[in-house]
Structures are given as C-alpha cells and as structure tokens.
C-alpha cells in the first residue's frame, strides 16, 4: 500500500486537480521567496537573506521529488520542515512584530485545498498540522518582540515588514482561495452532471428491467399455458404426467423468483406501493396456510393455524396479495429450515374498535434457529445465513427483505426471536382499517362452475402464439366464436368488421400498434365494447389508473389460470348459461 502511495503514476497524477493546485502553490511560494531574498539583501539583512534561501531550495527540491522522483508524500514534508525552520529563525532575527509567522498560518489555510480529496493522505494532514502548530509555538516562545540581532533595524522598518508580510500572505491566500473555489465549483458541477447521468442511467435500467420482467413473465406464461393444457385436459391419461407436474412446479417457482426480482427493484427505486381492498379477514386467514400443507407433509412436519375466533365477521382494508406474500415467505422459510417438529401460524386480536383492528401475527418454527449476530442480516437483500454446520438451502435471499418492506409500508416491523437449534419466531403487529359493512361482492364467495356456455363472441389480440393458443383453448368450449388478431391494427379491423364481438382481450405490448394505442380506436368505433387489458406486467396503481383513463374495463395479468379467465367472462357476460 505504501509503495502504491509513494509511487503514483505520473500520467494519472497530472490529470488530478489537486496536482495543478499544488503546482500553483509551489510556483507562488518560489517567486515570493525570491522576492524576500532580494528584499533582505538590499536592506542589508544578510542573515535573513541566507535563511530565506533554505525554503527556496526546499521548494525546488520538493518540485523535483514530485515531478522527477514521482513521490507525492515527501514534497509537503520537505516544504513544511524547511519553511517552518526558516520562519522560526526569521522571527527570532527580526522579531515577532516582523510577522514572519504569517507563513505558518498561510500553510494551515492552504493545506486542506491541496490534499483534502486524497483519502490516503488524511493521516499525514494531521502530522503536518501538528508541525505547523509546533513551529508557531516555538516562534512565540524564543523570539523577541523586536529584533535584537539587527541593531540598525528600526521599529518603523519592522512594522513595515509586518504590513508587507501580512499583505503578501493575504494576497497568496486569496489567490489560493479563488483557485480552490474554482476547483470546488468545477467539482460540484461534475457531481451534478454525474448525478444527472446516474438518474438517467437509473431510468434506463428501470426500463430495461421492466422490459426484461415483461419478457420473462411472457415466456413463463407460455410454459404455464402448455403445461396446464396437458394436465388439464386428461390429467390421468397424459403420458409422463409426473414430469409435467414437476415442470408446473418449477414454472411456478420461476415466476416467484422473477416477481421477487421485480419487487426488490421497485422497493429500491421507491416505486413500491400497496393496493388495499375490502377483505373478510377471518376467512382469508384460515385459508392462508393451505398451499403449504403438502410441503409440510413431505418433511413430516406439523403445520398449524391458530386464528383468533374474535376476528369472525370483521372486514378490513388490506392489500391481500402483499400480505399473503409476507406470510407465504415466512411459512416457506420455516418449512425450509425445519427438519422436525412443527410450524405454527397465528393471528391474535389485540385491540378492536369501530375504526381499526389491531392484530399480532406470528410464524413459529422448531428449526435450526438464527445466531444473534445474524438476526439483522436476514432482512438484507441477496443475503443468506450459512455456516460450516448448516447446508445451503437455496433461494435468492430476497423473501425476507421484501416481506420487511411490505410490513414497513403497512406501518409496522417484523421482529425476530430465535435460539440456535430451538427455533425461530417471526412476529409483527398490524393496525388495519376496519370497514363497518361488507361490500355486496364479498358477502358470498360463489363457486364457479366451469361447465358453462356464453352466447358471446370474443376477440383475442395477442402476438405471442403460445399465449394465444392457451387462451383460445380455454375459451373454445364456452363461447360462441373466437376471433384472433396479432397486433392493434388487426384488432381495430376485426372490431370494425364483426359487430358480434362482445368482449376483447387486448395485449398491451405488440408490434405495429400496441394495446395502449389501439384502445382509443376501438372505443371510438364501439364505445360500449368490453375491453380487457392483457399484460405480463405486474399491475400497479399507476398502470391501473392509466388503463382506466384509456378506457379499459379490466385487467388480466399473465400468467393466468383458467379460473382467472372464467372469472372475467362471468363478470362481464350477461348471457351466461350454466
């Protein structure tokens, strides 16, 4: 490290702004010293002239060391030592009132502007400051007020020296200050430009990641569609059914990973948001552990759900999907890190009034536990706790980081209690807005019979042929007719050509003309036509509001299931026959 510091690359050094400022200081100091040598000699102050030569020689040596020997550290030390010794001697010869100590004060002022941006030189700054302070104290202690060495030097001449020294130091300080200010202004401008470029780069990366997420989700939707078609039609007769079930499982896991990557990007970009809707809390919580029953049984673990009976009938405003995402992450982790014993999910009512309901949620396991020094680390993005005794359990390390961000957005915090080889408890308390009545659509969850027929025609607008095939396969037994289009231009022509079209599934991202542009032409020709946005993007408030403003009636996010498609059909078709 020391060798790297003391032997700087000269070409790199010349490009540094501090180097230019240092050269200006050296040049100014050399010219000033030459002036003092001549002035002292002309005033018959021979000893002062000789002593003033020492810092002049020191400056020249320092420049040589820097330019030729390429050693940056030695230069300042040479300057400070020779200049410090000479000012002590000159103060002693000509008296304190001559003002030679001004040089030391000038050094204190100049030093930070020369080296403050060089991190590796910080410790040397303190050493040089200490040297300056030592020389000033020495000058004050040993020097008389007026010269006793030069008998011919009058008080008036000494006062003139004081004014001259003060003026020279003031002028030099002002020059260095202006140079430093110019440098700072340039530095600030560079920071501003870098920040502006960074913002632009961040926007570009956000767009690229969003497009990447869209493309990945589109491909996942294609895999999901083909897999569901194989398993859905003849699940017991399909060849290699087990392999397709594995493919379906891997596809779902891949979707979770993509969603996690997009979520953590939204969180770090400040674009994360909650979409609250009315929810029957007790019913929702009782079903939340169902997806994990099979995983727990595979490891011979007991999975329990303890929901406070006092929550029955309570309706709250909550982002159901985000809350479920948190619980899924916690339970999934609990199963992953537990080899024997049990996992318990509980919801306990803490406080209830007319406006709010306060509930403590917890997920408790009997797994490997977390070491005290690792508890805070589990919420770091892309971080996994591993050691020599524990295997690597896989995953991206994003689940808990995202879960904590979701709970923080809900004005709470996930807390951890854990003991190694005993288990872990994740818990948090939520205060949710309570609704005084249950919206009609939530009074009763209707079971949707897939054996239905619609007297309607549907237009599918999709450029991805596999997504088109999957959606068409889902609809062909339940609608009168299916029309197809692969871009917005074709969709407009179909709508204009076939008046029997009652509902349009319109993809948002397509060549030639996308769904964002096509919707206005479709609605202009058929204002009452139901148009459903088809998208591989994760719906956000911004996207939903944009689609609503454009005239879309609803949104169907990819990858979609047949239940999602049928729910849309049921919602908007008035001629449904079951």
C-alpha positions as CSV (number, residue, x, y, z in Angstrom):
1,X,0.0,0.0,0.0
2,X,2.8,2.4,0.9
3,X,4.6,1.7,-2.3
4,X,1.5,2.3,-4.2
5,X,1.0,5.7,-2.4
6,X,4.6,6.9,-2.8
7,X,5.0,5.9,-6.4
8,X,2.0,7.4,-8.1
9,X,1.6,7.1,-11.8
10,X,2.7,10.4,-13.2
11,X,0.3,10.5,-16.1
12,X,-2.6,9.9,-13.7
13,X,-1.2,12.5,-11.3
14,X,-1.1,15.2,-13.9
15,X,-4.8,14.7,-14.5
16,X,-5.7,15.3,-10.9
17,X,-6.9,18.8,-9.9
18,X,-5.0,18.8,-6.7
19,X,-1.8,18.4,-8.6
20,X,-2.5,21.6,-10.6
21,X,-3.3,23.5,-7.4
22,X,-0.1,22.2,-5.8
23,X,2.0,23.4,-8.7
24,X,0.4,26.8,-8.4
25,X,1.3,26.9,-4.7
26,X,4.9,25.8,-5.3
27,X,5.3,28.4,-8.1
28,X,3.8,31.2,-6.0
29,X,6.0,30.2,-3.0
30,X,9.2,30.1,-5.1
31,X,8.5,33.6,-6.6
32,X,7.7,35.0,-3.1
33,X,10.9,33.6,-1.6
34,X,13.0,35.1,-4.4
35,X,11.4,38.5,-3.7
36,X,12.2,38.1,0.0
37,X,15.8,37.1,-0.7
38,X,16.4,40.2,-2.9
39,X,14.5,42.5,-0.4
40,X,16.5,41.3,2.6
41,X,19.8,41.6,0.8
42,X,19.0,45.1,-0.4
43,X,18.1,46.1,3.2
44,X,21.5,44.7,4.5
45,X,19.7,41.8,6.3
46,X,22.3,39.3,5.1
47,X,21.4,36.6,7.7
48,X,17.7,36.8,6.8
49,X,18.5,36.6,3.0
50,X,20.6,33.4,3.6
51,X,17.9,31.8,5.8
52,X,15.3,32.7,3.1
53,X,17.3,30.7,0.6
54,X,16.7,27.5,2.5
55,X,12.9,27.4,1.9
56,X,13.6,28.4,-1.7
57,X,15.9,25.4,-2.1
58,X,13.3,23.3,-0.2
59,X,10.6,24.3,-2.7
60,X,12.8,23.4,-5.6
61,X,13.7,20.0,-4.1
62,X,10.1,19.3,-3.4
63,X,9.1,20.0,-7.0
64,X,12.0,17.8,-8.2
65,X,10.8,15.0,-5.9
66,X,7.3,15.3,-7.2
67,X,8.0,15.7,-10.9
68,X,11.1,13.5,-11.3
69,X,11.0,11.1,-8.4
70,X,7.2,10.9,-8.5
71,X,6.9,10.8,-4.7
72,X,4.0,12.9,-3.5
73,X,4.4,12.5,0.2
74,X,8.0,13.7,0.5
75,X,7.3,17.1,-1.1
76,X,4.9,18.5,1.5
77,X,7.1,17.3,4.4
78,X,10.2,19.0,2.9
79,X,8.3,22.3,2.4
80,X,6.8,22.3,5.9
81,X,10.1,21.5,7.6
82,X,12.3,24.0,5.8
83,X,9.7,26.7,5.8
84,X,8.9,26.1,9.4
85,X,12.6,26.3,10.5
86,X,13.2,29.4,8.4
87,X,10.2,31.2,9.9
88,X,11.3,30.4,13.4
89,X,14.8,31.7,12.6
90,X,13.5,34.9,10.8
91,X,11.0,35.6,13.7
92,X,14.0,35.3,16.1
93,X,16.3,37.5,13.9
94,X,13.8,40.3,13.1
95,X,11.3,39.9,16.0
96,X,7.7,38.8,16.2
97,X,6.5,42.1,15.0
98,X,8.0,41.4,11.6
99,X,5.1,39.0,11.1
100,X,7.0,36.0,9.6
101,X,4.7,33.6,11.4
102,X,2.1,34.6,8.9
103,X,3.7,32.0,6.6
104,X,2.7,29.2,9.0
105,X,-0.9,30.5,9.1
106,X,-0.9,30.6,5.3
107,X,0.2,26.9,5.3
108,X,-2.7,26.0,7.6
109,X,-5.1,27.6,5.2
110,X,-3.6,26.2,2.0
111,X,-3.1,22.6,3.1
112,X,-6.7,21.3,3.0
113,X,-7.3,22.6,-0.5
114,X,-4.3,20.7,-1.7
115,X,-4.9,17.3,-0.2
116,X,-8.4,17.1,1.2
117,X,-9.7,14.9,-1.7
118,X,-6.9,12.4,-1.3
119,X,-8.1,9.8,1.2
120,X,-4.8,8.1,1.6
121,X,-3.2,11.4,2.8
122,X,-5.6,12.1,5.7
123,X,-3.3,10.9,8.4
124,X,-0.4,12.9,7.1
125,X,-2.6,16.0,7.2
126,X,-2.7,15.7,11.0
127,X,1.0,15.4,11.2
128,X,1.6,18.5,9.1
129,X,-0.9,20.5,11.1
130,X,1.0,19.4,14.3
131,X,4.3,20.6,12.8
132,X,2.8,24.0,11.9
133,X,1.5,24.4,15.4
134,X,4.9,23.4,16.9
135,X,6.7,26.0,14.8
136,X,4.3,28.7,15.7
137,X,4.6,28.0,19.4
138,X,8.4,27.8,19.1
139,X,8.5,31.2,17.3
140,X,6.4,32.8,20.0
141,X,8.5,31.3,22.8
142,X,12.0,32.1,21.6
143,X,11.5,35.3,19.5
144,X,11.8,38.8,21.0
145,X,9.1,41.4,20.2
146,X,11.6,43.5,18.2
147,X,14.9,42.5,16.7
148,X,17.9,42.4,19.0
149,X,20.1,40.8,16.3
150,X,19.9,43.7,13.8
151,X,20.9,46.9,15.6
152,X,20.1,49.1,12.6
153,X,16.6,47.7,12.1
154,X,14.2,50.3,13.5
155,X,10.6,49.8,14.8
156,X,9.3,51.6,11.7
157,X,11.1,49.1,9.4
158,X,9.8,46.2,11.5
159,X,6.2,47.5,11.3
160,X,6.7,47.9,7.5
161,X,7.9,44.3,7.4
162,X,4.8,43.2,9.3
163,X,2.5,45.0,6.8
164,X,4.4,43.6,3.9
165,X,4.3,40.0,5.2
166,X,0.7,40.3,6.0
167,X,-0.1,41.7,2.6
168,X,1.8,39.0,0.8
169,X,0.2,36.2,2.8
170,X,-3.2,37.7,2.4
171,X,-2.7,38.0,-1.4
172,X,-1.4,34.4,-1.7
173,X,-4.3,33.2,0.5
174,X,-6.8,35.0,-1.7
175,X,-5.2,33.5,-4.8
176,X,-5.4,30.0,-3.4
177,X,-8.9,30.6,-2.2
178,X,-10.1,31.7,-5.6
179,X,-8.3,28.7,-7.1
180,X,-9.9,26.4,-4.6
181,X,-13.4,27.9,-5.1
182,X,-13.0,27.5,-8.9
183,X,-12.0,23.9,-8.3
184,X,-14.9,23.4,-5.9
185,X,-17.3,24.9,-8.5
186,X,-16.0,22.6,-11.1
187,X,-16.2,19.7,-8.7
188,X,-19.8,20.5,-7.8
189,X,-20.7,20.8,-11.4
190,X,-19.1,17.4,-12.1
191,X,-21.1,15.9,-9.2
192,X,-24.3,17.4,-10.6
193,X,-23.6,16.1,-14.1
194,X,-22.7,12.7,-12.6
195,X,-25.9,12.7,-10.6
196,X,-27.9,13.7,-13.7
197,X,-26.2,10.9,-15.7
198,X,-26.9,8.5,-12.8
199,X,-30.6,9.4,-12.8
200,X,-30.7,8.9,-16.5
201,X,-28.9,5.6,-16.1
202,X,-31.3,4.6,-13.3
203,X,-34.3,5.3,-15.5
204,X,-32.7,3.4,-18.3
205,X,-32.0,0.4,-16.1
206,X,-35.6,0.6,-14.7
207,X,-37.0,0.5,-18.2
208,X,-34.7,-2.4,-19.2
209,X,-35.5,-4.4,-16.0
210,X,-39.2,-3.7,-16.6
211,X,-39.0,-5.0,-20.2
212,X,-36.9,-7.9,-19.0
213,X,-39.5,-8.8,-16.4
214,X,-42.3,-8.5,-19.0
215,X,-40.5,-10.8,-21.4
216,X,-39.7,-13.4,-18.7
217,X,-43.3,-13.4,-17.4
218,X,-44.5,-13.8,-21.1
219,X,-42.3,-16.9,-21.5
220,X,-43.4,-18.2,-18.1
221,X,-47.0,-17.7,-19.2
222,X,-46.3,-19.8,-22.3
223,X,-44.8,-22.6,-20.3
224,X,-47.6,-22.4,-17.8
225,X,-50.2,-22.5,-20.6
226,X,-48.9,-25.6,-22.3
227,X,-48.4,-27.4,-19.0
228,X,-51.9,-26.6,-17.9
229,X,-53.3,-27.7,-21.2
230,X,-51.6,-31.1,-20.9
231,X,-52.5,-31.6,-17.3
232,X,-56.0,-30.0,-17.5
233,X,-57.5,-32.0,-20.4
234,X,-56.7,-35.5,-19.3
235,X,-54.7,-35.4,-16.1
236,X,-54.8,-39.1,-15.5
237,X,-54.2,-40.2,-19.1
238,X,-51.5,-37.8,-20.2
239,X,-48.2,-39.6,-20.8
240,X,-45.4,-38.7,-18.3
241,X,-47.9,-36.8,-16.1
242,X,-45.5,-36.8,-13.2
243,X,-42.9,-34.9,-15.3
244,X,-45.4,-32.3,-16.3
245,X,-46.4,-31.8,-12.7
246,X,-42.7,-31.2,-11.9
247,X,-42.5,-28.8,-14.8
248,X,-45.5,-26.9,-13.5
249,X,-43.9,-26.7,-10.0
250,X,-40.6,-25.4,-11.4
251,X,-42.5,-22.9,-13.6
252,X,-44.4,-21.6,-10.5
253,X,-41.1,-21.2,-8.6
254,X,-39.5,-19.4,-11.6
255,X,-42.4,-17.0,-11.6
256,X,-41.9,-16.3,-7.9
257,X,-38.2,-15.6,-8.5
258,X,-39.0,-13.2,-11.3
259,X,-41.6,-11.4,-9.2
260,X,-39.2,-11.2,-6.3
261,X,-36.6,-9.5,-8.5
262,X,-39.1,-7.0,-9.8
263,X,-40.4,-6.4,-6.3
264,X,-36.9,-5.7,-4.8
265,X,-36.2,-3.3,-7.7
266,X,-39.5,-1.5,-7.1
267,X,-38.6,-1.2,-3.4
268,X,-35.1,0.1,-4.0
269,X,-36.4,2.5,-6.7
270,X,-39.1,3.9,-4.4
271,X,-41.9,2.6,-6.7
272,X,-43.3,0.1,-4.3
273,X,-47.0,0.5,-3.3
274,X,-49.9,-1.2,-1.7
275,X,-53.4,-1.6,-3.2
276,X,-55.9,-2.0,-0.3
277,X,-59.2,-3.6,-0.8
278,X,-62.0,-4.9,1.5
279,X,-61.4,-8.4,2.8
280,X,-63.2,-10.8,5.1
281,X,-60.2,-11.3,7.4
282,X,-61.1,-14.5,9.3
283,X,-61.9,-16.5,6.2
284,X,-58.8,-15.2,4.4
285,X,-56.5,-16.1,7.3
286,X,-57.9,-19.6,7.7
287,X,-57.1,-20.5,4.1
288,X,-53.6,-18.9,4.0
289,X,-51.7,-22.0,5.1
290,X,-53.4,-24.4,2.7
291,X,-50.8,-24.1,-0.1
292,X,-48.1,-25.4,2.4
293,X,-49.9,-28.5,3.7
294,X,-48.3,-30.7,1.1
295,X,-44.8,-29.3,1.6
296,X,-45.0,-29.8,5.4
297,X,-46.3,-33.4,5.0
298,X,-43.3,-34.1,2.7
299,X,-41.0,-33.3,5.6
300,X,-43.2,-35.0,8.2
301,X,-43.8,-31.6,9.9
302,X,-47.0,-30.5,11.6
303,X,-48.5,-27.3,10.2
304,X,-51.0,-25.5,12.5
305,X,-53.1,-22.4,12.0
306,X,-54.4,-20.6,15.1
307,X,-56.8,-17.8,14.1
308,X,-58.5,-15.8,16.9
309,X,-62.2,-16.6,16.8
310,X,-62.9,-12.9,17.8
311,X,-61.9,-12.0,14.2
312,X,-65.0,-13.7,12.7
313,X,-67.1,-11.3,10.7
314,X,-64.6,-8.5,10.7
315,X,-63.9,-6.8,7.4
316,X,-60.7,-4.8,6.9
317,X,-59.0,-2.8,4.2
318,X,-55.8,-4.6,3.2
319,X,-53.6,-5.5,0.3
320,X,-54.5,-9.2,0.3
321,X,-51.8,-10.3,-2.2
322,X,-48.9,-8.4,-0.5
323,X,-50.0,-9.6,3.0
324,X,-50.2,-13.2,1.7
325,X,-46.8,-12.7,0.1
326,X,-45.3,-12.0,3.6
327,X,-47.0,-14.9,5.2
328,X,-46.0,-17.2,2.3
329,X,-42.4,-16.1,2.6
330,X,-42.3,-16.7,6.4
331,X,-44.0,-20.1,6.3
332,X,-41.9,-21.2,3.3
333,X,-38.7,-20.3,5.2
334,X,-40.0,-22.0,8.4
335,X,-40.6,-25.2,6.4
336,X,-37.2,-24.9,4.6
337,X,-35.2,-24.5,7.9
338,X,-37.1,-27.0,10.0
339,X,-36.3,-30.7,9.8
340,X,-38.6,-32.0,12.6
341,X,-41.3,-30.6,14.8
342,X,-44.0,-28.1,13.9
343,X,-44.7,-24.7,12.2
344,X,-47.5,-22.6,13.7
345,X,-49.1,-19.6,12.1
346,X,-51.2,-17.5,14.4
347,X,-53.3,-14.3,14.4
348,X,-54.3,-12.9,17.8
349,X,-56.7,-9.9,18.3
350,X,-55.0,-7.2,20.4
351,X,-57.5,-4.4,20.1
352,X,-60.8,-3.7,18.4
353,X,-62.8,-0.5,18.0
354,X,-65.2,1.0,15.4
355,X,-62.4,2.2,13.1
356,X,-59.5,-0.1,13.5
357,X,-58.5,-3.6,14.4
358,X,-55.0,-4.4,15.9
359,X,-53.7,-7.9,15.3
360,X,-50.5,-9.7,16.2
361,X,-49.3,-12.2,13.6
362,X,-46.6,-14.7,14.1
363,X,-45.0,-17.7,12.4
364,X,-43.2,-20.0,14.8
365,X,-41.0,-23.0,13.9
366,X,-38.8,-25.6,15.7
367,X,-36.0,-25.3,13.2
368,X,-32.3,-24.6,13.2
369,X,-32.7,-21.0,14.6
370,X,-30.6,-17.9,13.9
371,X,-27.4,-16.8,15.7
372,X,-27.8,-13.4,17.5
373,X,-25.2,-11.8,15.3
374,X,-27.1,-12.8,12.1
375,X,-30.6,-11.7,13.1
376,X,-30.3,-8.3,11.5
377,X,-28.7,-9.7,8.4
378,X,-31.7,-11.9,7.4
379,X,-33.5,-8.8,6.1
380,X,-30.7,-7.8,3.8
381,X,-31.3,-8.2,0.1
382,X,-29.5,-11.2,-1.5
383,X,-28.2,-12.3,1.9
384,X,-28.3,-15.9,3.1
385,X,-27.2,-17.1,6.6
386,X,-24.9,-20.1,6.2
387,X,-22.1,-21.7,8.2
388,X,-20.0,-24.8,8.2
389,X,-22.5,-26.9,10.0
390,X,-25.6,-25.9,8.1
391,X,-26.3,-26.8,4.4
392,X,-27.1,-24.2,1.8
393,X,-30.8,-24.1,1.4
394,X,-31.1,-22.2,-1.9
395,X,-33.1,-19.2,-2.9
396,X,-32.2,-15.6,-3.7
397,X,-32.2,-14.2,-0.2
398,X,-34.9,-11.7,-1.2
399,X,-38.0,-13.1,0.5
400,X,-37.5,-11.6,4.0
401,X,-36.1,-8.3,2.6
402,X,-39.3,-7.9,0.5
403,X,-41.5,-9.1,3.4
404,X,-40.0,-6.5,5.8
405,X,-40.5,-3.7,3.2
406,X,-44.2,-4.7,2.8
407,X,-44.8,-4.7,6.5
408,X,-43.0,-1.4,6.9
409,X,-45.3,0.0,4.2
410,X,-48.1,-1.2,6.5
411,X,-46.6,0.9,9.3
412,X,-45.2,-2.0,11.2
413,X,-42.0,-4.1,11.5
414,X,-41.2,-7.8,11.6
415,X,-39.4,-8.8,14.8
416,X,-37.4,-12.0,15.4
417,X,-36.9,-14.1,18.4
418,X,-34.6,-17.1,17.9
419,X,-32.4,-19.6,19.6
420,X,-30.0,-21.9,17.8
421,X,-31.3,-25.4,17.3
422,X,-34.5,-24.5,19.2
423,X,-36.5,-22.5,16.6
424,X,-37.5,-19.0,15.4
425,X,-40.5,-16.8,15.8
426,X,-41.2,-14.0,13.3
427,X,-43.9,-11.7,14.5
428,X,-45.4,-8.3,13.7
429,X,-48.5,-6.3,14.7
430,X,-50.8,-4.6,12.1
431,X,-53.3,-1.9,12.8
432,X,-55.9,-2.3,9.9
433,X,-58.7,0.0,8.9
434,X,-62.0,-1.6,9.8
435,X,-65.0,-1.4,7.5
436,X,-68.4,-1.1,9.0
437,X,-70.2,-3.1,6.3
438,X,-69.3,-5.9,3.9
439,X,-69.4,-5.0,0.2
440,X,-72.0,-7.0,-1.7
441,X,-69.4,-8.7,-3.8
442,X,-67.8,-10.1,-0.7
443,X,-71.0,-11.4,1.1
444,X,-70.7,-14.7,-0.5
445,X,-68.0,-16.5,-2.4
446,X,-69.7,-18.2,-5.3
447,X,-68.3,-21.4,-6.7
448,X,-67.8,-21.0,-10.4
449,X,-68.8,-24.0,-12.5
450,X,-66.5,-24.5,-15.5
451,X,-69.3,-26.2,-17.4
452,X,-70.8,-23.1,-18.8
453,X,-71.7,-21.6,-22.2
454,X,-71.8,-18.0,-23.4
455,X,-73.8,-16.7,-26.3
456,X,-71.0,-14.2,-26.9
457,X,-68.1,-13.8,-29.3
458,X,-64.6,-12.9,-28.1
459,X,-61.6,-11.3,-29.8
460,X,-58.2,-12.4,-28.7
461,X,-55.4,-9.9,-29.5
462,X,-52.1,-11.4,-28.7
463,X,-48.7,-11.5,-30.6
464,X,-47.4,-14.5,-28.6
465,X,-48.7,-17.6,-30.3
466,X,-48.4,-19.9,-27.3
467,X,-50.4,-17.4,-25.1
468,X,-52.9,-17.2,-27.9
469,X,-53.2,-21.0,-28.1
470,X,-53.6,-21.3,-24.4
471,X,-56.3,-18.6,-24.1
472,X,-58.1,-20.0,-27.2
473,X,-58.1,-23.5,-25.7
474,X,-59.6,-22.2,-22.5
475,X,-62.4,-20.3,-24.3
476,X,-63.3,-22.5,-27.3
477,X,-65.8,-24.7,-25.3
478,X,-67.5,-21.8,-23.6
479,X,-68.0,-19.0,-26.2
480,X,-69.9,-18.8,-29.5
481,X,-67.0,-17.7,-31.6
482,X,-63.3,-16.7,-31.2
483,X,-61.7,-14.1,-33.4
484,X,-57.9,-13.7,-33.5
485,X,-55.5,-10.7,-34.1
486,X,-51.8,-10.4,-33.6
487,X,-51.5,-6.6,-33.2
488,X,-53.5,-3.4,-32.6
489,X,-54.1,-2.7,-36.3
490,X,-55.6,-6.1,-36.9
491,X,-57.7,-5.7,-33.8
492,X,-59.2,-2.5,-35.0
493,X,-60.1,-4.0,-38.3
494,X,-61.7,-7.1,-36.6
495,X,-63.8,-4.8,-34.4
496,X,-65.0,-2.8,-37.4
497,X,-65.7,-5.9,-39.5
498,X,-67.5,-8.1,-36.9
499,X,-70.3,-6.5,-34.9
500,X,-70.9,-9.7,-33.0
501,X,-67.8,-9.3,-30.9
502,X,-68.9,-8.7,-27.3
503,X,-65.5,-8.8,-25.5
504,X,-61.9,-8.1,-26.4
505,X,-58.8,-9.5,-24.7
506,X,-56.2,-6.9,-25.8
507,X,-52.5,-7.4,-25.2
508,X,-50.7,-4.2,-24.2
509,X,-47.3,-4.9,-25.8
510,X,-47.4,-5.8,-29.5
511,X,-45.6,-4.9,-32.8
512,X,-47.0,-2.3,-35.2
513,X,-49.6,-0.9,-32.7
514,X,-49.7,-1.8,-29.1
515,X,-52.8,-2.0,-26.9
516,X,-52.3,1.4,-25.3
517,X,-52.8,3.0,-28.8
518,X,-55.4,0.5,-30.2
519,X,-57.9,1.0,-27.3
520,X,-58.8,4.6,-28.4
521,X,-59.6,3.5,-31.9
522,X,-61.7,0.5,-30.7
523,X,-63.6,2.6,-28.2
524,X,-64.2,5.3,-30.8
525,X,-65.9,2.8,-33.0
526,X,-67.6,0.7,-30.3
527,X,-67.7,2.8,-27.0
528,X,-69.6,0.1,-25.1
529,X,-67.4,-2.8,-26.1
530,X,-65.8,-4.5,-23.1
531,X,-62.0,-4.4,-23.5
532,X,-59.8,-6.4,-21.1
533,X,-56.1,-5.5,-20.9
534,X,-53.8,-8.5,-21.4
535,X,-50.4,-7.9,-19.8
536,X,-47.3,-9.7,-18.5
537,X,-46.5,-6.7,-16.2
538,X,-47.3,-6.8,-12.5
539,X,-50.3,-4.4,-12.1
540,X,-49.6,-1.3,-10.2
541,X,-51.8,1.7,-9.2
542,X,-50.1,3.8,-11.9
543,X,-50.8,1.2,-14.6
544,X,-54.3,0.5,-13.4
545,X,-55.1,4.3,-13.4
546,X,-53.6,4.6,-16.8
547,X,-55.6,1.8,-18.2
548,X,-58.8,3.2,-16.7
549,X,-58.1,6.6,-18.2
550,X,-57.6,5.0,-21.6
551,X,-60.9,3.2,-21.4
552,X,-60.0,-0.4,-20.5
553,X,-62.7,-2.1,-18.4
554,X,-60.5,-4.6,-16.6
555,X,-57.0,-6.2,-16.5
556,X,-55.9,-9.8,-16.8
557,X,-52.3,-10.4,-15.7
558,X,-50.1,-13.1,-17.2
559,X,-49.5,-15.9,-16.3
560,X,-53.2,-16.5,-15.9
561,X,-55.2,-19.6,-14.9
562,X,-58.5,-20.8,-16.3
563,X,-60.2,-19.5,-13.2
564,X,-58.9,-16.0,-13.9
565,X,-60.2,-16.1,-17.4
566,X,-63.6,-17.6,-16.4
567,X,-64.0,-15.0,-13.7
568,X,-63.6,-12.2,-16.3
569,X,-66.1,-13.9,-18.5
570,X,-68.6,-14.3,-15.7
571,X,-68.1,-10.7,-14.6
572,X,-68.9,-9.1,-18.0
573,X,-71.2,-11.6,-19.8
574,X,-74.9,-11.1,-19.3
575,X,-76.0,-14.1,-21.2
576,X,-74.2,-16.8,-19.2
577,X,-75.8,-20.2,-19.1
578,X,-74.6,-22.7,-16.5
